Amino acid sequence: MDTYIPNERLESLTILKKYKVLLGALKEKTTKEERKKFSKAFALAVDAHKDMRRKSGEPYIYHPIAVAEIVAKEINLGTTSMIAALLHDVVEDTDYTIDDIKDMFGEEVANIVYGLTKIEDIVMDDSQSVQAENFKKILLYTVGDVRVILIKLADRLHNMRTLSSMPAEKQLKIASETQFFFVPIAHRLGLYTIKSQLEDLAMKYHDPIMYENIYRQLKSSEAIRKTLIEDFAAPIKEKLKLAGINAEMTSREKSIYSIYQKMIRKKIDFENIYDIFAIRFVFDAPPEQEKDICWRIHTIITGLYKTNAERERNYLTNPKANGYQSLHLTAMSHAGKWIEVQIRSKRMDEISEKGFAAHFKYKEENKTPIEYENRVEDWLTKIREMLKSEETNALEFLNEVKMNLQLKEVVIFTPKGDRRLLPYGATVLDFAYHLHTNIGNQCIGAKVNYNIVSLDYVLKSGDQVEIITSKKQFPKPEWVNYVKTSHAKENIKDSIRIKQKKLVGKGQEVLKGIFEQLNIEYNQHNVGRIQADTKISSVAEFWSHIAEGVITAERIEKIFKNKKYSDYKLFRRKISTEIKEKSIDLLIDEQLEKKPEVFLIDETSDNIRHVVASCCNPLPGEPVVGFQISNDVIEVHMTRCPKAIEQMSKFGNRIIKAKWNKDQDIAFLSGLKFTGFDRKGVIKEIIDVVTNQLDLNIRSLDMSTKGNIFTGKMMLYIKNVKALNELIENLSKIDQMEKIERIAPEIN
C-alpha cells in the first residue's frame, strides 16, 4: 500500500467535495430544516475529529463521511440515518456526550448514535467477550430501530475496505468478526450486495492466496464470458421486444467467496463451475402484474433453449426468509454452456440488493404486495425474546442470534391444514412452543403424518403435525438440547427458573437440616463449598437441587471430608494459577519483544507449548494464527479455518501473531485422497512419485476399486505446504488420475 502524505490544503478541498457529494445524496423530499440539521452535523463531525487521523494517515473524518455515503447510496436510507452515520464515532472518540447529541439533533439521532457506541473498559473473565457484549448492545438498540444495525453494517463495510493499513492480528480479528457476525446479519436483512462485499473482503485476509487466484481467473476469462452472454441474450431480447415486454438485461458475477465455497463444497476446480455468472431480466410493472410478466419471460426463454428442471427455483410464490423474490432457471446455451437466468421486477430487484431498506421504501409508497410478510420484523421479535432473559450471557446470546440468522426454513402443517414456517432443523418440541407456551410445557410427543414420534424428532418440509399433551408433564432441563429455536429455549428456561425459585426457601431449610446432622456451621462460606463442588452457577437451580434431593446428604458429607477443601490448599491452587497465567503472558511478551512482528512456531519451543489444530491441520508455509486457548497452550490454526474465525470473532484479545520457523526440519503427518480410472500399474506409479521422485515417507496407503474407478487414501509425513503442493501436482500428472484432495490426518 502506498504511504499517505498529509496535505492540509488538499484535505480541506477533499472534505468540501465529499460534503457536496453527500448533499446530492439527500432525498428529494428533504425539508430545508433537515438539510440545515445535516449541515450542522457535518460541521460538528469535522470539528470533533479535526486532530484525528486513521492508521493509514488520512484524516479520520473521511471515515464517517464514507459511512454516511454508503448509508445513503448503497442502503438507501434517509437524512436521519446520514446524520447518525456522520456522528457515530463522536461520543466514543471525543468529549461530546450523548446528551450533547440529544440537545443538538434530537432523541431519535441520539438513540441511534448510542446504540452504535462501543462498550469499552469492561473487566472480563475468560468466559466473557467484549466483542459479544458490543454485539448484544447493538442488537438491543436494533430491536427499537433497525437503522442501528444498518449503519453498523455501513461502518463495517468501510472499515473492511480500508483494512490494509491495520496490523496483521487486527486484520484477522476484524475479518473474523465480519465473517462470523456481520455477513449473516447482512444476509438476514437482504443486503445481498453488502453481504457479498463483506465476504470477499474477509476472505482477502483469511486466505489471500486463494482470493488472488480466483480474482485473476475471473479477470482472464472476462472477455469470453462477455461474448457468451451477448450471443445467449440476443434472441431473447428480440422475442421480448416482439411480445411488448420492456425488460433490461444485466449480468452479475458470482462473488469470489461464493465461488471459493462452491469449489470446496463440490470439490471442483474454477473451470468446472458453470454458474460463475448469471443473466438478469428486470422490468417495471405494478405489483399485481409482476408474476404474470415473470412467467411470460420464462415461457420465451424455455421456447428458445433447453432448461434444467432440477435447477428451476420459484421464489415468486415462496419468497426467502429475507423477502427475496425472483424466478430462476438454468438454460443450455448454443455454445454448450449452462447459464443461470433470473427474472424479476424492479421492486424485487431493489429488495434483493438493498433488503430491509427497500422493503421500507415500498411499504411507504404502498407498493408492497398484500401477501408479503415482513419476516425481518419476525426475526427482530425473536431477538427481543432473547434479550428478555437476564441470565443469558453475551456469548450465549450471540450463539442464539447466529442460529436465528439462518434463512433455511421448513413448512409444517397443523391437523387442520394451517401452514406454519419454522427454522430448518426444528423439532416437534419447537413446533409445540411455536403454537403456544402451555402446549410446549405439556408436550409429551406428537403424531407426524399419523405416526407417533418423540419430542426431539426433527421435522421435514410438508410434515403434518399433531401435538400430544399431558397436564402432568413439565419442562425438564434436558429439553433445552431438544430444541433449535430461541423462543422454545427461553420458554423452557423460564418455566424451570420459575419452578426453581419457588423451591429456594425449601432448599435452604433442607440444607440447614443436613448441616445440623453433620455438625457443620450453616454459613455462606460452607454453602459456597457445595456450590463450587457441584459447579452449579444458578442460585435458584442450586437450591432446587437441594430441595428435590438431587444433591444428597451423602454427597455433602463427602464434600466436607475431602481434604482439597482446606483453606491452605485453596490458597495454594489460586496462587499457582496466577503464576501460570503470568508466565505465559511474560513468555509471549519476551518473544514478541525480540521479534515484534511474529511469534515463531517450531518444535523446539519448550517454554510455550503449542498444538496444531486438528480441525484444519496447518502445515509449515501456510498462513497461520496462534490462539491462546488456556493458560499454558497456544493452538495454531490456518487463518481461513472456520473454527479460528469464530474464536477470533469472539475473543480478539487472545490472537497471537504467528508464523512457522523456516529453519525447522520436522515432518508433519498429512493426508491425501485421490480418485481415477483403474488400470494396471497405477499403484506402482503413485508409490514411485511419493518415494522415488519426492523422497517422502508413506505411513499408510489404502486402495479400493469399484467397477473401473479406483479410490485411494494415503497418510504420509511431509515438511511443509510447498512440498504437499508439489506432491499433488506430480500425482495429478499420472495418466487417468481425475481428482486429488487434501484430508485431515488420522490420529490414533
Secondary structure, 3 states (H helix, E strand, C coil): CCCCCCCHHHHHHHHHHHHHHHHHHCCCCCCHHHHHHHHHHHHHHHHHCCCCECCCCCECCHHHHHHHHHHHHCCCCCHHHHHHHHHCCHHHHCCCCHHHHHHHHCHHHHHHHHHHCCCCCCCCCCCCCHHHHHHHHHHHHHCCCCHHHHHHHHHHHHHHHCHHHCCHHHHHHHHHHHHHHHHHHHHHCCCHHHHHHHHHHHHHHHCHHHHHHHHHHHHHCHHHHHHHHHHHHHHHHHHHHHCCCCEEEEEEECCHHHHHHHHHHHCCCHHHCCCCEEEEEEECCCHHHHHHHHHHHHHHHHHHCCECHHHCEECCCCCCCCCCCCEEEEEECCCCCEEEEEEEEHHHHHHHHHHHHHHHHHHHCCCCCCCCCCHHHHHHHHHHHHHHCCCCCHHHHHHHHHHCCCCCEEEEECCCCCEEEEECCCEHHHHHHHHCHHHHHCEEEEEECCEEECCCCECCCCCEEEEEECCCCCCCHHHHHHCCCHHHHHHHHHHHHHHHHHCHHHHHHHHHHHHHHHCCCCCHHHHHHHHHHHCCCCHHHHHHHHHCCCCCHHHHHHHHHCHHHCHHHHHHHHHHHHHHHHHHHHHHHHHHHHCCCCEEECCCCCCCEEEECCCCCCCCCCCEEEEECCCCEEEEEECCCHHHHHHHHHCHHHEECEEECCCCCCCEEEEEEEEEECCCCHHHHHHHHHHHHCCCEEEEEEEEEECCEEEEEEEEEECCHHHHHHHHHHHHCCCCEEEEEEECCCCC
